[in-house]
Amino acid sequence: MTDYRVRAGDIEEDQVTSLMESYSAQLPSSFYLGAAGASIILSLIAKLQGKNHNALFFGQWAAPFLLLGIYNKMVKLHGSDAIYNEKD
């Protein structure tokens, strides 16, 4: 049976990904948590004002902000590319 798993260092990330990670890593993880909280609060305010479409729009941003925060934390803890971490 053939093993198709990708191991650390097998495939390198491109320069666009590295550039994006270098900028996003400058933001603290609490920024993403705050952005998610703000979108929930904006959603609640819009819902209370009867603006249901705006409430849905703002509320749907909470999950992407939290996912970006997790990605940001992983890049900070593990680096962007395992092949470069092994050479250091």
C-alpha positions, 0 to 999 in steps of 0.5 A: 500500500502506498503512503501518501502522507505529507511529512514536515519538510516535504513541501515548501510554502511559497513566498506569498504565504510567507509574506502574509504570515510575516505580516499577520504574526505581527498582530497579537492573538488578542486582536483576533479574539477582540475582532470576533467579539466586536463582530458579535456585539455589532451583530447583536446591536443590528439585531436589536435595531431590526436590521436582520441582514446586517446582523447576519453579515456581522455575525458571520465574521466571528468564526473567520476571525477566530480561525485566523487567530488560531492560524496566527498562533500556529505560525507563531508556535511552529513557524511557517515552514518546517524545512527552514526550522530544521536548518536553524 
